[in-house]
Amino acid sequence: MAIPTYDQLMLPLLRLAGTRRASDLPTAEKLLGDEFGLTHEERATMLPSGQQTALRNRTGWASFYLMKAGLLVKPKRGYFEITDRGRDVLKSPPPNIDKAFLAGFPEFREFLTGASAESAGGTMQTLVPSTAEHTTPDEALQGAYQQLRSELASQVLERLLQVSPEFFEQLVVELLVVMGYGGSRRDAGERIGRSGDGGIDGIIKEDRLGLDVIYIQAKRWQGTVGRPEIQKFVGALHGQRARKGVFMTTSGFSADARDYVSHIDVKVFLLDGIQIANLMIDHGVGVTPVATYVVKRLDSDYFDEA
């Protein structure tokens, strides 16, 4: 089954606290995973940031909201326990606990009002549950970032398909230089694509000392690149007595082409259009920052009184 949302976890988490089977997040995460029959892969699924599992994040936010409603309390760092109000809820439990249910408690309404006032620049308003309410703030923020990044990658790829072959060849050399190959732009890489180049569009030093070089083939194509094209590139590498090459295209590669490069002695790396676009975003090539948001967390060590 799918990983339960944080609101689907709140009632089971409250029950675990009520029976004292769990009083910390790691234990609760494991028991909730067992209760929902999650597979190892589902339990290991990470947030887009790669810093935390989705299950741990959702369990943490479930406990946070239950605390804000006075159903759980935090006796010490990293632990939680049920309150008398939480026990009263379990005596006649609702079908599920969500923000709408928690809004029946004054402390939670005060919390919601304060949060919405801050987000609205001081205008008081009531938060209305929506489909977004099923995601944690971390997931909403990272999901929005991933959506913006995906849209930007599509825009970058669209522009790559419009540039001239010569510009694309120069761009891929520039990208590899920015990624750290060879040092300076003038010394590290050069575009050598021309008539009779034997299928080589660029050459770049692998390191600042130039102890080895990487040969580049850049194809501004829309159709899938198949095995024959890769074989031609490998033949060109043999002609240069080269051991390493990068084949970059605005389109994609066939499964046969990818399988071929995995069974040859020459080391050839294949980069498709989406990968190129994402590398350009990562290294600031052809894109520019619009806004920066810094997400902070509580420094618990700061408040420890030795």
N, C-alpha and C positions, 0 to 999 in steps of 0.2 A: 504494500500500500504506500501511498504518498506520505511524506513526513508530515505529521500533524502541525497545524498552525499553532501560534502561541495561545490563542483563545481556546482551542481544542485541548490544550494541555492544562488549563487552569483548574478545572474541576478534578481531574485525576491527581494533579499535584497537591491540591488541598486535601484530598483523601489520603495521600501518602503521608502528609504532615500530620493528619488526624490520627493515623494509626502508628505514627512515629517510625515508619519504615524508612523515611528519608528526612534528613535535617540539613543536608548540604546539596549543592547543585550536581556534583559528579555522581552521587548516589541516585539522586532523583532522575538525572539524565538516563542512567542505565536502566532503572526500573520502569521509566516511562517508555523507553525503547522496547523493553520486554512486553509491556502491557499492550502496546500497539503493534507488536509483531514485526518490528523493523528489521530489515536485513543488515548485514555488516556494511554493505555499500551505502545504504540509506543513513546509517548512523555516522558514517565517515564523510558524508556529503558536506563540503565546505561552503561558506559564504563566498561571494565573488572576490572578496579581499584575500581569502585564503588564510585568514587569521583565526578563525573559529568555526566549529561545525554548526550547521544550521540548527540541529537539535539542541545543542548547548545554548545557542543564542536565544532560541525560542523559549527554552526552559527558564533562562534567566529573566527574560521579559515577563513571562507568566508570573514568576515569583514577585517581580517588581510591582506589577499591577495589583496583585493580591495584597501586598504590603500597603500600597497606597489606599486600598479600600479597608484596611484594618483587619483583614482576614488572616494575615500572617504578620509576624513580627521578626525583626532581626536581632537576636540576643547578642551576637558577636560577629565579627568579620567572617564572612563565608558561610554562615549558618542561618537557618530560619526555623521557626516553630509556629504552630497554629495558635490563634487567640480564642477567647471565649466566643467572639462574634463568628469566627470561622467554624467553631464547633456547632453553633446554632444553625449555620447555613447547612451543614452536613446532616442535621437532624431531619430537615425537609429540603433536600437538595433540588435545585432546578435541573432541567434536562441538560443544560450546559451553562457555563459561566463565560460571559463576554463583557465588553465594556458597557453595553446597555444595562446588564444586570448590576455591574459594579457601580454604575451611576446612581443606584438607589441608596448609596451610602454617602453621607455629606462630605467626608474626607476626600472621597474620590471625585465628587463633583467639584470640590474646591481645587483639587489637583488639575482636573481637566480645564476648568475655567482659567486657571493661572497659565497653563501651557498654551491655550488658544489665544489668550490675551497677548502673550509674548510674541507668538508667531504672527499676530495681526498688528503688531506695532503699537500695542497698548489698547486696542479696541476690544472690549469684552464681547465674547461670543461663545456659544456652546458647540462643542465638537459633535458632529453628527456622524454616526457610524456609517461606513461605506465599505466597498470591496477592499479598499486599501487598509482597512482596519484589521484585516487578517494577516498582514505582514508586520514584522517588527520595524521600529524606526531604522535600525541598521540595514535591514533588508530593503526597505523603501529607498534609503539613500543610495545604497550600492546598486540596487536595481535601476534607479534613475540614471546613475553614472554609466552603467553598462549600456543602457539604451542610447544615451547621448553618444557614447563612444562608438557603438555599432552604426549609428546614423552617420557619424563623421567618417568612419572607415568606408562606408558606401559612397559618400561624397568624394573622398580622396580617390577611390578606385574609379569612379566615373570620370574624374579629371584626368587620371592616368591614361584612360582609353582615348582621350582627345588629344594628347600631346603627340609630337612627332617622334618617330623611332629614335632620332638622334638625341632629343631631349631626354627620353626615357633611359637611354644608355648612360648619359651623363648623371641622371638622377640616381640610378642604382649604385654607381661608383661613389657618389656623394653620400648616400645612405650608409654604405659599408664603412666609409671613412669616419662618419659621425659615430658609428657603432664601436669605433676603437681600433679599426684595422689600419696599421701603418703610420699613424701619427698625423702629419699635416696633409691638407688636401693636395698641395702641389707635389709633395714628395711621395705620398702613399699610393695614390691611384691615378690612373689615366684611362681615358676612353681610346681604344685603338680600333673600334669597329670601322671597317672600310671594305671596299671590294677586294676580294682575295684574302680576307683575314682568316680563312679556314674555320669559321664558326665561332671565333672569339670576339666578343664585343668590348671587353675591358680586362684590365689586369690590376691587381692590387696587392700590396705587400701584406703578409699576414701579421707582421709585427713591425715595430719601429726600426729594427735593425735590418729588416729585409731578408731574414734568414730563409724565408720561403715565400712563395707567391701563390695567389689564388686567381684563377682565370674565371671570367664571367661571361655568360651568355644572357642577353636581355631581349625578350620577345614581347612586344606590345601587341598581343593577340587577343581575340575574343573566343576563338575556338579552343577546345581542349588540346593540350600538348601530349602527343602520344610517344610511344617507345622509339619509333624511328628517329624523331628529332633529338631525343636524348642520346641515342647511339651515335648520331653525327657529332654531337658535342663531345662525347667521350673520345671519338676518333680524333677530333681536333686537339684534345688534351694530350693524347698519345703523340701527336705530331709535334707538340711543344715539349714533350717529355715532362709533362706536368702531372702532379699527383693529386691535386685538389681543384675543384671547380664548383661554382654556384650557378645554377640555371634559374633565372627569374623571369616570370611571365605575369602579365595582367590577367590571364585567364586561369586555368587550372591544369592539373596533370591527370592522365588516365591511371587507373590502378595498375595496368601493365607497366607503365613508365616508372611508377614508384617501386614496383616489385623488382624491376630491372636494376635500379641503382643500389638496391639492397644486396645484390649478389655479384657485384663487380669489385675488383681490387682498387680501382681509382675511387677516391672519396668525392662523391658528387651530392651536393645538397640542393633540394628543389624548394623554391619559394613561389607560392602562387599569389594571385592578386590581393586577396584578403590579408595574407600574411605580410606582404609588402606594405599595405596600407596601415596595418597595425604597428609595424616597426617604425614607419614614418611618424605615427602619432606618438609612440613611446620616446622617440629621439628628437622630436621637434622639427622634422623635415617637412616643409610645405604646410605646416599648421602653426597656429599662434594661440597662446593662452587668452581666454576671455575672462575667467574669474577663478579664484582660488578659495576653497573652503577648508578650514582646519577643524577637524573633529578631535575633541579632547576627552580624556577620561579622568576620573578622580585619582589623584595620587595618594593612595591609602597610607603609604609610608610617611608622608608629610605629617599626617595627623597622629602618628604613633608617639605616645609620650613615654620616653625611656626613663 
